[in-house]
Amino acid sequence: MANQILIVEDSGPETRLMSVMFEEVDPFCSLSMVSSDESALRLLETGVIPDLTLVDLNIPTGGAPQFIERLRQLPGMKNQPVVVLSNVAAPEQIRACYDRGADAYVQKPSTLEDLELLVRRMCSFWLRAKTRTVSGRQ
């Protein structure tokens, strides 16, 4: 069964790069890409449960912390991995994401090689270990 990945990112070029990298690393993955938290929530409310959700810290309307808090309330999303991606490493923003249920906070890579490495590591860690409990949440 294909891994389902949800990417919540408002930057078109970054979304395209992530898409290319995931398809290269896991050609059988099923990607859903949306540009806002509201679009992501609408998709998730249809019953889609991604194996991995990647969310940009500064997505439009509410930002990642508020999105994660709402996402964690949806059926089937309590234990699904959520990784926040950002160009900045602000401690207060990192804490807000973790406090609301993020599983990881990762600084966006600055080179294509580093992006490919990040995607490979995310696939290896989050997608190939789907049977374990994520971050101790039950």
Sequence and secondary structure as in RCSB ss.txt:
>XXXX:A:sequence
MANQILIVEDSGPETRLMSVMFEEVDPFCSLSMVSSDESALRLLETGVIPDLTLVDLNIPTGGAPQFIERLRQLP
GMKNQPVVVLSNVAAPEQIRACYDRGADAYVQKPSTLEDLELLVRRMCSFWLRAKTRTVSGRQ
>XXXX:A:secstr
   EEEEE S HHHHHHHHHHHHHH TT EEEEESSHHHHHHHHTTT   SEEEEETT TTT HHHHHHHHTTST
T SSS EEEEES   HHHHHHHHHTT SEEEE  SSHHHHHHHHHHHIIIIITTTTS STT  
